[in-house]
Amino acid sequence: MKGQASTINQTPELMRTVHLPLHPWEAGRKDRYMRLVPETISGRSFAPVPTSPYLQAVEAHDE
């Protein structure tokens, strides 16, 4: 993907992202949130895989 990246640093803007279905690839503290606005997308596609144990734990914690 190529495009523009910017830091999300305003609290109201960050709060609008809370309910998006986005999950980190790696566990741990996340202090920086970025917005990526794609201009071009290329590459391979991947078939969906079952939910990872990490995401299952996150989803169970949210319930």
Secondary structure by P-SEA (a helix, b strand, c coil): cbbbbbbbccaaaaaaaccccccccccccccbbbbbbccccbbbbbccccccaaaaaaaaaac
